[in-house]
Amino acid sequence: MLNQSKKTYQIAILGMLTAIVLIQNFVPVVGYIPIPPINPTIIHITVIIAALTLGYKNGMILGLVWGVACIIRAFTTPTSPLDILFFTNPVIAIVPRILVGFVAGYVYQLLKKTKLLDSFSMIISSVLASLTNTIFVLLFIYLFYRGEYASFLNVDQGKLIGIMGIIIITSGLAEAVAAGIIAPIVAKALKRFVPTKN
């Protein structure tokens, strides 16, 4: 009976977080901040919360939901030509999002076995997961579309890595700091009701 109650809580929380991800993805300015060349996001925070609260497997599921929603958004309501170019590619749209859930949940699981305070374990896991999203999205863009991206920015391809480095330092670190602050606070509140079990 207790296990059934735990499972019910987990399903309810995952359903709630899934709804939040969909709202963030499709309602303008709720999940993406319209700052070119690549819109910063806060959706990764919801995926990280799921991973910290429900384990990396559920985090990966929510990451998949985000990735699929990202593809649909790119086809139906793109905010720039880059959306259509980059995020209709499943590798760019889905793989980094799934990795967010995996890294957040798995790193947290590993850190829980150390002497680190739980809060610090959550912060480290959240920051690493956030940077994973930024780095892998940019990596895949460079691998698949560096020519098109350089043309869009009107720069030489040789300067693209430097520009991507600036994106990581500015947008990527801002997203990571936000994740490191918000995700642990929310996850700690949710974990009072939903024990984590992988």
C-alpha positions in Angstrom: 0.0 0.0 0.0 2.9 2.3 0.9 4.7 1.6 -2.4 1.5 2.2 -4.3 1.1 5.6 -2.6 4.7 6.5 -3.5 4.1 5.5 -7.1 0.9 7.6 -7.2 2.8 10.6 -5.9 5.5 10.1 -8.4 3.0 9.9 -11.3 1.2 13.0 -10.0 4.4 15.0 -9.7 5.7 13.8 -13.1 2.3 14.7 -14.7 2.4 18.2 -13.1 6.0 18.9 -14.3 5.1 17.6 -17.8 2.2 20.1 -18.0 4.6 22.8 -16.8 7.2 21.9 -19.5 4.5 22.0 -22.2 3.2 25.4 -21.0 6.8 26.7 -20.9 7.4 25.5 -24.4 4.3 26.7 -26.2 3.3 29.9 -24.3 5.5 32.8 -25.5 8.2 34.2 -23.2 7.2 31.7 -20.4 10.0 29.1 -21.2 12.2 30.9 -23.6 13.7 34.4 -23.3 13.8 36.1 -26.7 17.4 37.2 -26.8 19.2 36.4 -30.1 21.1 34.5 -31.5 19.9 31.6 -29.4 17.0 32.1 -27.0 18.0 31.3 -23.4 15.6 29.0 -21.6 14.4 28.1 -18.1 12.7 24.9 -19.2 15.8 22.9 -18.2 15.1 23.8 -14.6 11.8 21.9 -14.6 13.6 18.8 -16.1 16.3 19.1 -13.4 13.6 19.3 -10.7 12.1 16.1 -12.0 15.4 14.3 -12.0 16.3 15.5 -8.4 12.9 14.6 -7.1 12.0 11.4 -9.0 15.3 10.0 -10.2 17.2 10.2 -13.5 14.9 7.9 -15.4 11.9 10.2 -14.9 14.2 13.2 -15.6 15.1 11.6 -18.9 11.4 11.0 -19.7 10.7 14.7 -19.0 13.7 15.7 -21.1 12.3 13.6 -24.0 9.0 15.4 -23.6 10.8 18.8 -23.8 12.7 17.7 -26.8 9.7 16.5 -28.8 7.8 19.7 -27.8 10.8 21.7 -29.0 10.6 20.1 -32.4 6.8 20.7 -32.6 7.4 24.4 -31.6 10.1 24.8 -34.2 7.8 23.5 -37.0 4.6 25.4 -35.8 5.6 28.6 -34.1 9.3 29.3 -34.7 10.6 32.6 -33.3 13.5 32.8 -35.7 15.0 31.1 -38.8 17.4 29.4 -36.4 14.5 27.5 -34.7 13.6 26.0 -38.0 17.2 25.2 -39.0 18.4 23.8 -35.7 15.5 22.5 -33.6 13.7 20.5 -36.3 16.8 18.2 -36.0 16.0 15.5 -33.4 19.7 15.2 -32.4 19.8 18.9 -31.4 16.3 19.1 -30.0 16.1 15.9 -28.1 19.5 14.4 -27.1 20.7 17.4 -24.9 17.3 17.5 -23.2 17.4 13.9 -22.3 21.0 14.3 -21.1 19.8 17.1 -18.7 17.6 14.7 -16.9 20.2 12.0 -16.9 23.1 14.2 -15.6 21.0 15.9 -12.9 19.6 12.7 -11.5 22.7 10.5 -11.9 25.2 13.0 -10.6 22.9 13.7 -7.6 22.6 9.9 -7.0 26.4 9.6 -6.9 26.9 12.7 -4.7 24.4 11.4 -2.2 26.9 8.6 -1.4 29.5 11.2 -0.4 29.7 13.4 2.7 28.4 16.5 0.8 25.4 18.2 2.2 22.2 17.3 0.3 21.8 20.9 -0.7 25.3 21.1 -2.2 24.7 17.9 -4.0 21.6 19.3 -5.6 23.3 22.6 -6.6 26.3 20.8 -8.2 24.0 18.4 -10.1 21.7 21.3 -11.3 24.6 23.4 -12.5 26.3 20.5 -14.4 22.9 19.5 -16.0 22.3 23.0 -17.1 25.7 23.3 -18.7 25.2 19.9 -20.3 22.2 21.3 -22.2 24.1 24.4 -23.4 27.3 22.7 -24.4 25.6 19.8 -26.3 23.2 22.1 -28.1 26.1 24.2 -29.3 28.3 21.2 -30.0 25.6 19.7 -32.3 24.9 23.0 -34.0 28.7 23.3 -34.7 28.8 19.7 -36.0 25.8 19.9 -38.3 25.2 23.5 -39.2 28.4 25.6 -38.6 28.3 26.9 -42.1 24.7 28.0 -41.9 25.1 29.5 -38.4 28.2 31.4 -39.4 26.3 32.8 -42.5 23.4 33.8 -40.3 25.7 35.7 -37.9 27.6 37.1 -40.9 31.0 35.9 -39.5 33.8 33.6 -40.7 33.5 30.0 -39.6 36.8 30.3 -37.8 35.3 32.8 -35.4 32.3 30.6 -34.6 33.9 28.7 -31.7 34.8 32.0 -30.0 31.2 33.2 -30.4 29.9 29.9 -29.0 32.3 30.3 -26.1 30.8 33.7 -25.3 27.3 32.2 -25.4 28.4 29.5 -22.8 30.0 32.2 -20.6 27.0 34.5 -20.7 23.8 32.7 -21.4 25.0 29.3 -20.4 26.3 30.4 -17.0 23.2 32.5 -16.3 21.0 29.5 -17.0 23.3 27.3 -14.8 23.2 29.8 -11.9 19.4 30.0 -12.2 19.2 26.2 -12.2 21.5 25.9 -9.2 19.3 28.3 -7.1 15.8 27.4 -8.2 15.9 23.6 -8.8 17.2 22.6 -5.4 14.7 24.8 -3.5 11.7 23.3 -5.4 13.1 19.7 -5.4 13.7 19.8 -1.6 10.1 20.9 -1.1 8.8 18.1 -3.4 11.0 15.4 -1.9 9.2 15.8 1.4 6.3 14.1 -0.2 7.9 11.9 -2.9 10.8 9.7 -1.8 13.4 9.3 -4.7 13.9 5.7 -5.9 15.5 4.6 -9.2 
